[in-house]
Amino acid sequence: MSRTDEAKQIIEAVREGNFRITLHGGLRALERTLSNAEIQNIAHTLIEWKWQATKGTHLFIGWINANQGGGFVAKVENGVVIVTVFRRKLKAHQKARKS
């Protein structure tokens, strides 16, 4: 499967709520107070996607809500989408892509 196809699979799974948060990611999500719905919203409002070859993961950036940016790092392990989430201050060129 190509990296692009894998990224599409990840986005579709996250949009549908079919993902797992790693223990580290779960603790970080609690610290950052991100709900599953907010993680799904990032996937629905995707601004950027990048393959991180050195880490073997995909990086996705989008909107948590109307005013806040965020993202998640994801990979597929044994058919399961694993994510680690974060809040992120969006750059001017990213904000310009908001629809």
N, CA, C and O atoms as CSV, one atom per row, in Angstrom:
chain,resi,resn,atom,element,x,y,z
A,1,MET,N,N,0.847,-1.175,0.000
A,1,MET,CA,C,0.000,0.000,0.000
A,1,MET,C,C,0.894,1.241,0.000
A,1,MET,O,O,1.871,1.303,0.746
A,2,SER,N,N,0.565,2.211,-0.822
A,2,SER,CA,C,1.352,3.446,-0.881
A,2,SER,C,C,1.130,4.271,0.386
A,2,SER,O,O,0.147,4.072,1.100
A,3,ARG,N,N,2.034,5.184,0.654
A,3,ARG,CA,C,1.895,6.074,1.826
A,3,ARG,C,C,0.633,6.919,1.709
A,3,ARG,O,O,-0.052,7.161,2.704
A,4,THR,N,N,0.325,7.370,0.493
A,4,THR,CA,C,-0.884,8.167,0.286
A,4,THR,C,C,-2.132,7.346,0.569
A,4,THR,O,O,-3.057,7.831,1.221
A,5,ASP,N,N,-2.169,6.118,0.090
A,5,ASP,CA,C,-3.315,5.247,0.360
A,5,ASP,C,C,-3.446,4.951,1.846
A,5,ASP,O,O,-4.552,4.909,2.384
A,6,GLU,N,N,-2.307,4.747,2.506
A,6,GLU,CA,C,-2.335,4.500,3.943
A,6,GLU,C,C,-2.859,5.732,4.677
A,6,GLU,O,O,-3.645,5.605,5.616
A,7,ALA,N,N,-2.427,6.925,4.257
A,7,ALA,CA,C,-2.905,8.166,4.873
A,7,ALA,C,C,-4.412,8.307,4.694
A,7,ALA,O,O,-5.107,8.706,5.628
A,8,LYS,N,N,-4.921,7.989,3.522
A,8,LYS,CA,C,-6.363,8.050,3.277
A,8,LYS,C,C,-7.104,7.073,4.184
A,8,LYS,O,O,-8.168,7.397,4.709
A,9,GLN,N,N,-6.545,5.880,4.368
A,9,GLN,CA,C,-7.145,4.879,5.244
A,9,GLN,C,C,-7.196,5.395,6.685
A,9,GLN,O,O,-8.203,5.230,7.374
A,10,ILE,N,N,-6.112,6.017,7.128
A,10,ILE,CA,C,-6.052,6.561,8.486
A,10,ILE,C,C,-7.095,7.652,8.669
A,10,ILE,O,O,-7.843,7.638,9.646
A,11,ILE,N,N,-7.152,8.597,7.736
A,11,ILE,CA,C,-8.101,9.707,7.843
A,11,ILE,C,C,-9.538,9.188,7.898
A,11,ILE,O,O,-10.329,9.635,8.728
A,12,GLU,N,N,-9.873,8.255,7.023
A,12,GLU,CA,C,-11.226,7.695,7.016
A,12,GLU,C,C,-11.544,7.011,8.341
A,12,GLU,O,O,-12.640,7.174,8.878
A,13,ALA,N,N,-10.595,6.250,8.866
A,13,ALA,CA,C,-10.808,5.562,10.143
A,13,ALA,C,C,-11.009,6.557,11.283
A,13,ALA,O,O,-11.897,6.376,12.116
A,14,VAL,N,N,-10.185,7.610,11.324
A,14,VAL,CA,C,-10.306,8.602,12.391
A,14,VAL,C,C,-11.616,9.367,12.260
A,14,VAL,O,O,-12.274,9.634,13.266
A,15,ARG,N,N,-12.003,9.720,11.052
A,15,ARG,CA,C,-13.282,10.417,10.843
A,15,ARG,C,C,-14.452,9.600,11.377
A,15,ARG,O,O,-15.424,10.153,11.890
A,16,GLU,N,N,-14.349,8.280,11.253
A,16,GLU,CA,C,-15.416,7.390,11.707
A,16,GLU,C,C,-15.268,7.003,13.181
A,16,GLU,O,O,-16.117,6.299,13.729
A,17,GLY,N,N,-14.202,7.460,13.812
A,17,GLY,CA,C,-13.984,7.137,15.217
A,17,GLY,C,C,-13.338,5.784,15.431
A,17,GLY,O,O,-13.335,5.275,16.552
A,18,ASN,N,N,-12.794,5.192,14.388
A,18,ASN,CA,C,-12.163,3.869,14.475
A,18,ASN,C,C,-10.660,4.013,14.667
A,18,ASN,O,O,-9.886,3.792,13.735
A,19,PHE,N,N,-10.253,4.379,15.863
A,19,PHE,CA,C,-8.836,4.539,16.166
A,19,PHE,C,C,-8.604,4.246,17.639
A,19,PHE,O,O,-9.536,4.230,18.442
A,20,ARG,N,N,-7.358,4.016,17.971
A,20,ARG,CA,C,-6.939,3.794,19.350
A,20,ARG,C,C,-5.904,4.855,19.690
A,20,ARG,O,O,-5.079,5.239,18.862
A,21,ILE,N,N,-5.974,5.314,20.931
A,21,ILE,CA,C,-4.980,6.269,21.410
A,21,ILE,C,C,-3.969,5.485,22.225
A,21,ILE,O,O,-4.350,4.706,23.098
A,22,THR,N,N,-2.691,5.678,21.956
A,22,THR,CA,C,-1.659,4.987,22.714
A,22,THR,C,C,-1.705,5.432,24.168
A,22,THR,O,O,-2.253,6.490,24.479
A,23,LEU,N,N,-1.135,4.633,25.054
A,23,LEU,CA,C,-1.085,5.009,26.464
A,23,LEU,C,C,-0.442,6.377,26.604
A,23,LEU,O,O,-0.979,7.256,27.278
A,24,HIS,N,N,0.695,6.554,25.977
A,24,HIS,CA,C,1.356,7.864,25.994
A,24,HIS,C,C,0.418,8.915,25.410
A,24,HIS,O,O,0.244,9.993,25.978
A,25,GLY,N,N,-0.180,8.585,24.273
A,25,GLY,CA,C,-1.095,9.524,23.626
A,25,GLY,C,C,-2.316,9.798,24.485
A,25,GLY,O,O,-2.799,10.929,24.540
A,26,GLY,N,N,-2.819,8.767,25.157
A,26,GLY,CA,C,-3.985,8.941,26.019
A,26,GLY,C,C,-3.689,9.877,27.176
A,26,GLY,O,O,-4.502,10.735,27.518
A,27,LEU,N,N,-2.529,9.709,27.770
A,27,LEU,CA,C,-2.139,10.610,28.853
A,27,LEU,C,C,-1.975,12.026,28.332
A,27,LEU,O,O,-2.397,12.988,28.972
A,28,ARG,N,N,-1.357,12.144,27.161
A,28,ARG,CA,C,-1.174,13.470,26.566
A,28,ARG,C,C,-2.520,14.080,26.189
A,28,ARG,O,O,-2.722,15.281,26.363
A,29,ALA,N,N,-3.448,13.263,25.670
A,29,ALA,CA,C,-4.778,13.772,25.310
A,29,ALA,C,C,-5.486,14.301,26.546
A,29,ALA,O,O,-6.145,15.339,26.486
A,30,LEU,N,N,-5.357,13.594,27.673
A,30,LEU,CA,C,-5.971,14.078,28.910
A,30,LEU,C,C,-5.338,15.384,29.350
A,30,LEU,O,O,-6.031,16.311,29.769
A,31,GLU,N,N,-4.006,15.453,29.253
A,31,GLU,CA,C,-3.314,16.690,29.615
A,31,GLU,C,C,-3.750,17.832,28.713
A,31,GLU,O,O,-3.846,18.976,29.156
A,32,ARG,N,N,-4.009,17.531,27.478
A,32,ARG,CA,C,-4.354,18.555,26.495
A,32,ARG,C,C,-5.863,18.681,26.345
A,32,ARG,O,O,-6.339,19.455,25.515
A,33,THR,N,N,-6.607,17.942,27.123
A,33,THR,CA,C,-8.076,17.943,27.119
A,33,THR,C,C,-8.666,17.859,25.711
A,33,THR,O,O,-9.493,18.683,25.323
A,34,LEU,N,N,-8.232,16.859,24.959
A,34,LEU,CA,C,-8.788,16.613,23.630
A,34,LEU,C,C,-9.720,15.411,23.696
A,34,LEU,O,O,-9.321,14.331,24.133
A,35,SER,N,N,-10.946,15.597,23.266
A,35,SER,CA,C,-11.907,14.502,23.240
A,35,SER,C,C,-11.793,13.734,21.924
A,35,SER,O,O,-11.166,14.204,20.974
A,36,ASN,N,N,-12.401,12.555,21.877
A,36,ASN,CA,C,-12.423,11.798,20.632
A,36,ASN,C,C,-13.101,12.607,19.527
A,36,ASN,O,O,-12.668,12.564,18.376
A,37,ALA,N,N,-14.157,13.343,19.866
A,37,ALA,CA,C,-14.855,14.163,18.867
A,37,ALA,C,C,-13.933,15.243,18.304
A,37,ALA,O,O,-13.984,15.539,17.110
A,38,GLU,N,N,-13.098,15.829,19.149
A,38,GLU,CA,C,-12.158,16.847,18.670
A,38,GLU,C,C,-11.088,16.227,17.771
A,38,GLU,O,O,-10.663,16.834,16.788
A,39,ILE,N,N,-10.659,15.016,18.119
A,39,ILE,CA,C,-9.691,14.316,17.271
A,39,ILE,C,C,-10.321,14.029,15.913
A,39,ILE,O,O,-9.677,14.196,14.878
A,40,GLN,N,N,-11.580,13.597,15.919
A,40,GLN,CA,C,-12.289,13.353,14.659
A,40,GLN,C,C,-12.430,14.644,13.864
A,40,GLN,O,O,-12.332,14.630,12.637
A,41,ASN,N,N,-12.658,15.759,14.551
A,41,ASN,CA,C,-12.810,17.033,13.850
A,41,ASN,C,C,-11.527,17.432,13.133
A,41,ASN,O,O,-11.572,18.014,12.049
A,42,ILE,N,N,-10.394,17.122,13.730
A,42,ILE,CA,C,-9.119,17.391,13.060
A,42,ILE,C,C,-9.091,16.666,11.715
A,42,ILE,O,O,-8.682,17.236,10.704
A,43,ALA,N,N,-9.526,15.409,11.710
A,43,ALA,CA,C,-9.537,14.624,10.461
A,43,ALA,C,C,-10.516,15.191,9.441
A,43,ALA,O,O,-10.280,15.103,8.236
A,44,HIS,N,N,-11.616,15.772,9.921
A,44,HIS,CA,C,-12.612,16.355,9.010
A,44,HIS,C,C,-12.172,17.704,8.453
A,44,HIS,O,O,-12.658,18.127,7.404
A,45,THR,N,N,-11.265,18.379,9.138
A,45,THR,CA,C,-10.836,19.721,8.728
A,45,THR,C,C,-9.360,19.739,8.355
A,45,THR,O,O,-8.673,20.735,8.579
A,46,LEU,N,N,-8.886,18.671,7.804
A,46,LEU,CA,C,-7.473,18.481,7.502
A,46,LEU,C,C,-6.902,19.619,6.661
A,46,LEU,O,O,-7.453,19.978,5.620
A,47,ILE,N,N,-5.794,20.174,7.128
A,47,ILE,CA,C,-5.083,21.241,6.420
A,47,ILE,C,C,-3.830,20.683,5.753
A,47,ILE,O,O,-3.547,20.975,4.591
A,48,GLU,N,N,-3.088,19.882,6.501
A,48,GLU,CA,C,-1.823,19.344,5.993
A,48,GLU,C,C,-1.658,17.888,6.388
A,48,GLU,O,O,-2.170,17.429,7.409
A,49,TRP,N,N,-0.930,17.187,5.550
A,49,TRP,CA,C,-0.523,15.810,5.831
A,49,TRP,C,C,0.923,15.665,5.393
A,49,TRP,O,O,1.326,16.184,4.352
A,50,LYS,N,N,1.701,14.948,6.204
A,50,LYS,CA,C,3.101,14.734,5.863
A,50,LYS,C,C,3.531,13.359,6.372
A,50,LYS,O,O,3.199,12.976,7.494
A,51,TRP,N,N,4.268,12.621,5.546
A,51,TRP,CA,C,4.879,11.370,5.960
A,51,TRP,C,C,6.184,11.697,6.676
A,51,TRP,O,O,7.007,12.450,6.155
A,52,GLN,N,N,6.375,11.140,7.858
A,52,GLN,CA,C,7.591,11.339,8.642
A,52,GLN,C,C,8.435,10.072,8.539
A,52,GLN,O,O,8.310,9.156,9.351
A,53,ALA,N,N,9.278,10.039,7.545
A,53,ALA,CA,C,10.045,8.830,7.235
A,53,ALA,C,C,10.911,8.371,8.402
A,53,ALA,O,O,11.019,7.171,8.655
A,54,THR,N,N,11.527,9.307,9.112
A,54,THR,CA,C,12.422,8.917,10.199
A,54,THR,C,C,11.683,8.256,11.356
A,54,THR,O,O,12.262,7.466,12.102
A,55,LYS,N,N,10.391,8.585,11.503
A,55,LYS,CA,C,9.591,8.013,12.594
A,55,LYS,C,C,8.657,6.914,12.109
A,55,LYS,O,O,8.114,6.154,12.911
A,56,GLY,N,N,8.470,6.829,10.789
A,56,GLY,CA,C,7.553,5.831,10.247
A,56,GLY,C,C,6.101,6.126,10.571
A,56,GLY,O,O,5.294,5.211,10.734
A,57,THR,N,N,5.768,7.419,10.665
A,57,THR,CA,C,4.398,7.834,11.005
A,57,THR,C,C,3.905,8.916,10.053
A,57,THR,O,O,4.684,9.538,9.331
A,58,HIS,N,N,2.597,9.121,10.069
A,58,HIS,CA,C,1.963,10.194,9.317
A,58,HIS,C,C,1.630,11.322,10.291
A,58,HIS,O,O,1.191,11.073,11.414
A,59,LEU,N,N,1.842,12.551,9.857
A,59,LEU,CA,C,1.492,13.733,10.645
A,59,LEU,C,C,0.318,14.418,9.962
A,59,LEU,O,O,0.379,14.717,8.770
A,60,PHE,N,N,-0.757,14.670,10.717
A,60,PHE,CA,C,-1.950,15.331,10.200
A,60,PHE,C,C,-2.225,16.581,11.032
A,60,PHE,O,O,-2.187,16.535,12.261
A,61,ILE,N,N,-2.502,17.694,10.357
A,61,ILE,CA,C,-2.792,18.966,11.005
A,61,ILE,C,C,-4.171,19.435,10.545
A,61,ILE,O,O,-4.490,19.373,9.358
A,62,GLY,N,N,-4.986,19.903,11.489
A,62,GLY,CA,C,-6.318,20.406,11.154
A,62,GLY,C,C,-6.830,21.295,12.276
A,62,GLY,O,O,-6.056,21.802,13.087
A,63,TRP,N,N,-8.138,21.475,12.311
A,63,TRP,CA,C,-8.785,22.324,13.302
A,63,TRP,C,C,-9.451,21.475,14.374
A,63,TRP,O,O,-10.188,20.540,14.062
A,64,ILE,N,N,-9.193,21.800,15.637
A,64,ILE,CA,C,-9.890,21.147,16.747
A,64,ILE,C,C,-11.306,21.701,16.814
A,64,ILE,O,O,-12.276,20.958,16.964
A,65,ASN,N,N,-11.403,23.015,16.701
A,65,ASN,CA,C,-12.696,23.720,16.681
A,65,ASN,C,C,-12.499,24.992,15.859
A,65,ASN,O,O,-11.481,25.136,15.182
A,66,ALA,N,N,-13.437,25.893,15.908
A,66,ALA,CA,C,-13.383,27.089,15.059
A,66,ALA,C,C,-12.185,27.989,15.352
A,66,ALA,O,O,-11.801,28.793,14.502
A,67,ASN,N,N,-11.592,27.868,16.530
A,67,ASN,CA,C,-10.515,28.778,16.916
A,67,ASN,C,C,-9.176,28.125,17.200
A,67,ASN,O,O,-8.170,28.823,17.318
A,68,GLN,N,N,-9.136,26.797,17.313
A,68,GLN,CA,C,-7.903,26.135,17.729
A,68,GLN,C,C,-7.452,25.085,16.734
A,68,GLN,O,O,-8.245,24.298,16.216
A,69,GLY,N,N,-6.154,25.100,16.485
A,69,GLY,CA,C,-5.568,24.072,15.637
A,69,GLY,C,C,-5.040,22.921,16.460
A,69,GLY,O,O,-4.833,23.041,17.667
A,70,GLY,N,N,-4.827,21.814,15.798
A,70,GLY,CA,C,-4.272,20.642,16.469
A,70,GLY,C,C,-3.881,19.618,15.441
A,70,GLY,O,O,-3.962,19.858,14.236
A,71,GLY,N,N,-3.464,18.493,15.918
A,71,GLY,CA,C,-3.076,17.448,14.996
A,71,GLY,C,C,-2.916,16.121,15.688
A,71,GLY,O,O,-3.118,15.984,16.894
A,72,PHE,N,N,-2.546,15.149,14.883
A,72,PHE,CA,C,-2.224,13.847,15.432
A,72,PHE,C,C,-1.198,13.162,14.547
A,72,PHE,O,O,-1.127,13.385,13.338
A,73,VAL,N,N,-0.421,12.335,15.188
A,73,VAL,CA,C,0.539,11.478,14.516
A,73,VAL,C,C,-0.089,10.095,14.528
A,73,VAL,O,O,-0.628,9.664,15.548
A,74,ALA,N,N,-0.021,9.393,13.395
A,74,ALA,CA,C,-0.692,8.098,13.319
A,74,ALA,C,C,0.109,7.081,12.529
A,74,ALA,O,O,0.944,7.416,11.688
A,75,LYS,N,N,-0.180,5.820,12.838
A,75,LYS,CA,C,0.355,4.701,12.066
A,75,LYS,C,C,-0.649,3.567,12.165
A,75,LYS,O,O,-1.525,3.569,13.030
A,76,VAL,N,N,-0.515,2.610,11.282
A,76,VAL,CA,C,-1.379,1.438,11.298
A,76,VAL,C,C,-0.556,0.262,11.797
A,76,VAL,O,O,0.495,-0.056,11.241
A,77,GLU,N,N,-1.043,-0.381,12.850
A,77,GLU,CA,C,-0.388,-1.567,13.403
A,77,GLU,C,C,-1.397,-2.698,13.446
A,77,GLU,O,O,-2.423,-2.591,14.117
A,78,ASN,N,N,-1.117,-3.778,12.739
A,78,ASN,CA,C,-2.012,-4.937,12.717
A,78,ASN,C,C,-3.449,-4.542,12.376
A,78,ASN,O,O,-4.403,-5.064,12.951
A,79,GLY,N,N,-3.585,-3.612,11.432
A,79,GLY,CA,C,-4.904,-3.187,10.978
A,79,GLY,C,C,-5.603,-2.182,11.874
A,79,GLY,O,O,-6.740,-1.801,11.599
A,80,VAL,N,N,-4.943,-1.742,12.944
A,80,VAL,CA,C,-5.530,-0.781,13.882
A,80,VAL,C,C,-4.816,0.555,13.727
A,80,VAL,O,O,-3.587,0.605,13.678
A,81,VAL,N,N,-5.589,1.642,13.649
A,81,VAL,CA,C,-5.016,2.986,13.558
A,81,VAL,C,C,-4.684,3.464,14.967
A,81,VAL,O,O,-5.556,3.534,15.833
A,82,ILE,N,N,-3.422,3.788,15.183
A,82,ILE,CA,C,-2.922,4.257,16.472
A,82,ILE,C,C,-2.578,5.735,16.327
A,82,ILE,O,O,-1.858,6.118,15.405
A,83,VAL,N,N,-3.096,6.575,17.243
A,83,VAL,CA,C,-2.845,8.012,17.150
A,83,VAL,C,C,-2.270,8.568,18.449
A,83,VAL,O,O,-2.534,8.056,19.536
A,84,THR,N,N,-1.487,9.616,18.310
A,84,THR,CA,C,-1.033,10.460,19.409
A,84,THR,C,C,-1.433,11.877,19.029
A,84,THR,O,O,-1.141,12.321,17.918
A,85,VAL,N,N,-2.094,12.592,19.928
A,85,VAL,CA,C,-2.693,13.883,19.583
A,85,VAL,C,C,-1.980,15.050,20.254
A,85,VAL,O,O,-1.258,14.881,21.237
A,86,PHE,N,N,-2.200,16.241,19.697
A,86,PHE,CA,C,-1.610,17.444,20.268
A,86,PHE,C,C,-2.379,18.678,19.807
A,86,PHE,O,O,-3.016,18.676,18.754
A,87,ARG,N,N,-2.304,19.717,20.610
A,87,ARG,CA,C,-2.794,21.031,20.198
A,87,ARG,C,C,-1.649,21.725,19.474
A,87,ARG,O,O,-0.476,21.439,19.717
A,88,ARG,N,N,-2.007,22.637,18.585
A,88,ARG,CA,C,-0.954,23.308,17.816
A,88,ARG,C,C,-1.437,24.695,17.399
A,88,ARG,O,O,-2.550,24.856,16.900
A,89,LYS,N,N,-0.592,25.675,17.611
A,89,LYS,CA,C,-0.880,27.010,17.102
A,89,LYS,C,C,-0.618,26.962,15.602
A,89,LYS,O,O,0.493,26.662,15.166
A,90,LEU,N,N,-1.646,27.260,14.823
A,90,LEU,CA,C,-1.505,27.182,13.369
A,90,LEU,C,C,-0.773,28.400,12.835
A,90,LEU,O,O,-0.907,29.508,13.355
A,91,LYS,N,N,-0.001,28.170,11.790
A,91,LYS,CA,C,0.738,29.236,11.130
A,91,LYS,C,C,-0.215,30.006,10.206
A,91,LYS,O,O,-1.284,29.506,9.854
A,92,ALA,N,N,0.171,31.201,9.824
A,92,ALA,CA,C,-0.686,32.059,8.991
A,92,ALA,C,C,-1.133,31.359,7.715
A,92,ALA,O,O,-2.306,31.446,7.351
A,93,HIS,N,N,-0.223,30.661,7.021
A,93,HIS,CA,C,-0.597,30.005,5.766
A,93,HIS,C,C,-1.565,28.841,6.019
A,93,HIS,O,O,-2.359,28.497,5.144
A,94,GLN,N,N,-1.501,28.239,7.205
A,94,GLN,CA,C,-2.443,27.167,7.533
A,94,GLN,C,C,-3.824,27.743,7.844
A,94,GLN,O,O,-4.844,27.187,7.438
A,95,LYS,N,N,-3.845,28.865,8.571
A,95,LYS,CA,C,-5.127,29.513,8.888
A,95,LYS,C,C,-5.839,29.963,7.612
A,95,LYS,O,O,-7.068,29.935,7.536
A,96,ALA,N,N,-5.063,30.377,6.616
A,96,ALA,CA,C,-5.637,30.842,5.347
A,96,ALA,C,C,-6.371,29.726,4.628
A,96,ALA,O,O,-7.246,30.001,3.807
A,97,ARG,N,N,-6.042,28.473,4.914
A,97,ARG,CA,C,-6.691,27.330,4.259
A,97,ARG,C,C,-8.019,26.964,4.911
A,97,ARG,O,O,-8.735,26.098,4.409
A,98,LYS,N,N,-8.350,27.606,6.007
A,98,LYS,CA,C,-9.599,27.289,6.703
A,98,LYS,C,C,-10.779,27.579,5.799
A,98,LYS,O,O,-10.883,28.656,5.211
A,99,SER,N,N,-11.672,26.598,5.695
A,99,SER,CA,C,-12.842,26.798,4.818
A,99,SER,C,C,-14.028,27.304,5.602
A,99,SER,O,O,-15.095,27.528,5.032
